[in-house]
Amino acid sequence: MPFFPPVTLRPDVREHLRNTFTNEELVATVGEEVASQEFEALLSSLSHPPSFTCVRVNTHLAPRSHVQELLHHELTKQCGCHGDDASLVPVPHPQLPDVLLLPIIGPRCVSVLGSEVVVGAQCGSAVLRGAHVFAPGILSAPKSLQVGDAVCVFSDVEGKCTRGAKSFGGQKVFLGNGVCEMGRHDVFCSGNTPRGLAVRMTERLYATPCFDRVLPHLVFLQNLPSVLVGHVLDPRPGECVLDMCAAPGGKTTHIATLMQNQGLVVALDKISSKVERLRETASCLQLDCIRAFCYNSIQAASSLSQPSASSLSQPSASSPTQPSASSPTQPSASSLSQASASSLSQASASSPTQPSASSPTQPSASSPTQPSASSPTQPPASSPTQPSASSLSQPSASSPTQPSASSLSQASASSPTQPSASSPTQPSASSPTQPSASSLSQPSASSPTQPSASSLSQASASSPTQQNPEQDSDLASGPPFPEEAFDRVLLDAPCSGLGQRPNMATSSSLKEIRSYQPLQRKLLHTAVRLLKRGGVLVYSTCTVTLAENEEQVAWALRTFPCLSLQPQEPHLGEQGMLGAGLSHDQRALLQRFRPRLRGGGTTEGHAPTPRLHEANSDTIGFFIAKFMKS
């Protein structure tokens, strides 16, 4: 049963979403009553955290089984708890070979103790995912607050608390108890922007550990559907892959890990500070095949003609034409040329591959970020207003739970932990019956879905997937890029972010939410231009709207006859939603994650431990589509 009130939305936004989830096609299939109930259940789910914390293992450096043991030891040591505490026991995900899950247990029966501290909605969301309270997140604190005081922490649900207030009587929800590491003067009156840990949480409404500085080289906090995106893309060693909306780098570094750090991963974002953090993350994870650039992804293709406004805003047809997925046109050798793994993975420690300060700047095109349960960075003081697509052009969509480290591609060759090409490899999640374009010409005797580095480097020069080292060098030097330059493209698009959890309130206007569809279509135009024939394009968002998900798929199939939907492996989500005119077979090829609040968990007695099978359904709202270009 719900513990928190449903997510707060502006009236026109709520009505817009209600119309989406009670559209004519959906109501005709399930009935208006069921559709309305599903919509209300969605709003209730969004204000609660998922059932599990998802931890991606950096299998480039160590196997999952080894990291599982290290993580359990580290968390029990950090919390000073017994090793059998269920919230501290990592469990392998049964279908994703690089994921560990930790149950989030709650809501629990926690008494309100001490003076009241009120934090902003985004900070509150992070606390529910395991974070402590950092100074920028505090809005209200009593005048007498001192270091060492016991406090009860509340979250401002509607964003109405004024920063610096001594008390707050508006709508708020209880998150747990803690101990002050800063007094009121340090938080509000120091004259400088407050930084650092302000309240150390000691008793949480939802039991889940903090991951701040926990095994930063080996684990990476990421929402489960975000990890799934990398496996659906199924990148291979030696390929050239583009992440168009890369910051803060979770999906980028996952792609590089799946490629065994062999090949080239180009990451674009338009905000320079985010690009620098991405480089630091890649360096921390010891991945040197990534090249990150500050650049507007819409303009990333050379001589790209701008699509007309009408083509970007046209409504979806009721029945888009679906090209056959069973017989894609095979690419020519020139269009799918691919460099050997070895030629791309040799980064010299003496010659850093960082772009210079004068290199072109590049935008992030990902969707709004997920509150971090572990990030050492400070949450903002209040719930942020969701910026419009036009104001951001390409905001970051990846979860900010990614650990920050130092600079990309400057890992020292002398580092004792830098693995060679023979270090533990990341198994591929792609279906052996659905090979990518590159795998068609690179069969491996040992693994049809994950060719080894040696098999890639020994590919014949006449192979259609053999790359041109000169071309790879050109790509590594930065955008704009020639058309059909990349084997695979990930467009984790900027979006309204309405699938993020936990989310107590969303201040986005309807105009802002509607502004994302035309931006996403501009990015899709560029993505198709940059993708090789026979290559794979994955489109994803962290929102639940029809306009940004299934309607975009229908539009893409009409606009680009060269695109066909492809099966996704593994397929953990539901099929696509009714209402965009897609056929049943087309919707079955999509993955939509609709948050579902699990049963149980009240303030009376002990909260039950979530069951493993709930990990795939009780997640953030998310959408994935996979295309092949013929």
FENTA-V140855 format. One record per pair of residues at least 24 apart in sequence whose ideal C-beta (glycine too) atoms are under 7 Angstrom apart, sorted by the first residue. I is the first residue (numbers start at 1). J is the second residue. Records with the same first field share a line. If there is no record, write none. Layout:
BEGIN
I=J + J
END
This chain:
BEGIN
1=602
2=44 + 48 + 597
3=48 + 107 + 601
4=47 + 48 + 173 + 504
5=47
6=43 + 44 + 47
7=43 + 46 + 47 + 503 + 504 + 505 + 506
8=157 + 158 + 504 + 505
9=506
10=509
12=510
13=508 + 510 + 513
16=510
20=545 + 546
23=579
25=578 + 579
26=578 + 579
29=578
41=597
42=544 + 594 + 595
44=597
45=595 + 596 + 597
46=501 + 503 + 595
47=502 + 503 + 504
48=501 + 502 + 597
49=104 + 128 + 129 + 206 + 501 + 502
50=104 + 501 + 618 + 619 + 620
51=103 + 104 + 598 + 610 + 614 + 615 + 618
52=101 + 102 + 103 + 104 + 610 + 615
53=102 + 104 + 129 + 130 + 208 + 221 + 373
54=99 + 101 + 222 + 223 + 224 + 227
55=90 + 99 + 100 + 102 + 219 + 221
56=98 + 99 + 220 + 222 + 227 + 254
57=98 + 100 + 218 + 219
58=217 + 218 + 219 + 220 + 257 + 285
59=98 + 257 + 424 + 426
60=257 + 260 + 261 + 285 + 286 + 287 + 419 + 423 + 426
61=217 + 218 + 286 + 417 + 419
62=218 + 424
63=424
64=92 + 97 + 98 + 100
67=218 + 219
68=92 + 100
70=215 + 218
71=100 + 215 + 219
74=214 + 215
75=209 + 214
78=209 + 214
79=209
86=609
87=207 + 208 + 209
88=209
91=612
93=615
95=570 + 572
96=227 + 228 + 231 + 429
97=427 + 429
98=426
99=224 + 227
101=615
102=208 + 209
103=609 + 610
104=206 + 208
105=206 + 207 + 607 + 609
106=205 + 206 + 207 + 601 + 607
107=205 + 206 + 601 + 603 + 607
108=205 + 207 + 607
109=603 + 604 + 605
110=176 + 177 + 203 + 205
112=152 + 174
113=150 + 152 + 177
114=149 + 150 + 151 + 152 + 177
115=142 + 145 + 149 + 151
116=142 + 152 + 154
117=141 + 151 + 153 + 199
118=154 + 156 + 161 + 168 + 172
119=153 + 155
120=156 + 379 + 380 + 381 + 382 + 383
121=155 + 156 + 157 + 159 + 382 + 383 + 504 + 505
122=371 + 379 + 380 + 383 + 384
123=379
124=155 + 175 + 504
125=371 + 502 + 503
126=371 + 372 + 373 + 379
127=153 + 175 + 201
128=175 + 206 + 502
129=208 + 371 + 373
130=208 + 209 + 210 + 211 + 373 + 374
131=210 + 372 + 373 + 374
132=197 + 199 + 200 + 201 + 210
133=178 + 198 + 199 + 201
134=196 + 197 + 198 + 378 + 379
135=182 + 187 + 194 + 195 + 196 + 198 + 378
136=194 + 378 + 379 + 380 + 381
137=378 + 379 + 380 + 381
138=187 + 198
139=163 + 165 + 381 + 382
140=165 + 166 + 167 + 168
141=184 + 187
142=166 + 167
143=184
145=180 + 183 + 184
146=180 + 183
147=180 + 181 + 182 + 183
148=179 + 180
149=180
150=177 + 179
151=177 + 178 + 180 + 199
152=177
153=178 + 199
155=504
156=382
157=504 + 505
158=505
159=382 + 383 + 505 + 507
163=381 + 382
164=188
173=504
174=205
175=205
176=201 + 203 + 204 + 205
177=202 + 203
178=202
195=378
208=373
210=374
211=373 + 374
212=374 + 376
213=376
216=284 + 403 + 405
217=284 + 285 + 286
220=250 + 253 + 402 + 403
221=373 + 374 + 401
222=250 + 399 + 401
223=370 + 399 + 619 + 620
224=615 + 619
225=573 + 593 + 619 + 620 + 622 + 624
226=250 + 251 + 398 + 399
227=254
228=572 + 624
229=490 + 492 + 538 + 540 + 624
230=254 + 255 + 258
231=429 + 570
232=538 + 568 + 624 + 626
233=488 + 490 + 536 + 538
234=428 + 429 + 430 + 436
235=259 + 488
236=438 + 439 + 451
237=262 + 263 + 341 + 451 + 453 + 456
238=262 + 263 + 338 + 339 + 340 + 341 + 344 + 456 + 467
239=263 + 338 + 438 + 487 + 488
240=264 + 467 + 472 + 475 + 485 + 486 + 487
241=265 + 486 + 487 + 488
242=266 + 486 + 489 + 530
243=267 + 268 + 490
244=268 + 297 + 365 + 489 + 490 + 491 + 523 + 527
245=269 + 297 + 364 + 365 + 366 + 394 + 396 + 397 + 491 + 492 + 493 + 494
246=278 + 292 + 364
247=271 + 274 + 275 + 277 + 278 + 364 + 366 + 396 + 398
248=274 + 277 + 278 + 281 + 396 + 398 + 400 + 402
249=278 + 281 + 282 + 398 + 402
250=398 + 399 + 402
251=398 + 490 + 492
252=278 + 290
253=281 + 282 + 285 + 287
255=490
256=287 + 289 + 290
257=287 + 426
258=426 + 428
259=289
260=421 + 425 + 426 + 453
261=287 + 288 + 289 + 345
262=289 + 341 + 344 + 345 + 421 + 453
263=289 + 341 + 344
264=289 + 291 + 344 + 472 + 475 + 476
265=289 + 290
266=291 + 475
267=292
268=293 + 295 + 297 + 300 + 362 + 363 + 479
269=294 + 362 + 363 + 364 + 396
270=294 + 295 + 296 + 361 + 362 + 363 + 364 + 393 + 394
271=363 + 364
272=361
274=364 + 396
275=362
277=404
278=408
279=354 + 407 + 408
280=404 + 405 + 406 + 407
281=402 + 403 + 404 + 405
282=408 + 409
283=405 + 406 + 407 + 408 + 410 + 411
284=403 + 405 + 406
286=411 + 415 + 417 + 418
288=347 + 409 + 411
289=344 + 345
290=408 + 409
291=353 + 409 + 476
292=408
293=355 + 359 + 360 + 362 + 478 + 479
294=360 + 361 + 362
295=360 + 361 + 362 + 363 + 479
296=362 + 363 + 393 + 394
297=363 + 365 + 394 + 523 + 526
298=522 + 523 + 526
299=480
300=479 + 480 + 481 + 526 + 530
301=480 + 481 + 483 + 526 + 529 + 530
302=480 + 481 + 482 + 483
304=526 + 529
307=521 + 522 + 525
311=559
312=518 + 521 + 522
313=518
316=551 + 554 + 555 + 580 + 581
317=554 + 558 + 581
318=581
319=581
320=554 + 557 + 558 + 581 + 582
321=557 + 558
322=557 + 564 + 565 + 583 + 586
323=561 + 563 + 564 + 630
324=564
325=564 + 565 + 566 + 628
328=534 + 564 + 628 + 630
329=533 + 630
330=534
331=437 + 464 + 532 + 533 + 534
332=464
333=462 + 464
335=484 + 532 + 533
336=437 + 464 + 465 + 532 + 534
337=466 + 467 + 468 + 471
338=438 + 465 + 466 + 467 + 487
339=467 + 468 + 469 + 472
340=456 + 457 + 459
341=453 + 456 + 457
342=457
343=469
344=472
345=421
347=409
349=412 + 413 + 414
352=409 + 410
353=409
354=407 + 408 + 409 + 410
355=478
359=478
360=478 + 479
362=479
363=393 + 394
364=394 + 395 + 396
365=394 + 493 + 494 + 523
366=395 + 396 + 397 + 398 + 492 + 493 + 494
367=395 + 397 + 492 + 493 + 494 + 495 + 497 + 541 + 542 + 543
368=395 + 397 + 495 + 497 + 500
369=396 + 398 + 399 + 400
370=399 + 400 + 401 + 500 + 620
372=400 + 401
373=401
374=401
375=400 + 401
383=505 + 507
385=507 + 508
386=496 + 497 + 506 + 507 + 508 + 512
387=512
388=511 + 512 + 515
389=494 + 515 + 516 + 519
390=515
392=494
393=519
394=494
395=494
397=492 + 493 + 494 + 495 + 542
398=492
421=453
429=569 + 570
430=569
431=567 + 569
434=566 + 567 + 569
436=536
437=534 + 535 + 536
438=465 + 487
441=465
481=530
483=529 + 530
484=531 + 532 + 533
485=530
486=530 + 531 + 532 + 535
487=532 + 535
488=535 + 536
489=527 + 530 + 531 + 537
490=538
491=523 + 524 + 527 + 537 + 539
492=540
493=520 + 523 + 539 + 541
494=519
495=541 + 542 + 543 + 548
496=543 + 545 + 548
497=542 + 543
498=543 + 544 + 545 + 621
499=542 + 543 + 544 + 595 + 620 + 621 + 622
500=542 + 620
501=595 + 620
513=545
516=548
517=547 + 548
520=548 + 552
521=555
524=556
528=560 + 563 + 629
531=629
533=629 + 630
534=629
535=629
536=626 + 628
537=627 + 629
538=624 + 626
539=625
540=622 + 623 + 624
541=623
542=620 + 621 + 622
543=621
544=594 + 621
546=577 + 579 + 580
549=592 + 623
550=576 + 577 + 579 + 580 + 582 + 590
551=580
553=582 + 590 + 625
554=580 + 581 + 582
562=629 + 630
563=627 + 629
564=627 + 628 + 630
565=589 + 625 + 626 + 627
566=626 + 627 + 628
568=624 + 626
572=616
590=624 + 625
591=624
592=623
593=619 + 620 + 621 + 622
594=621
595=619 + 620 + 621
END
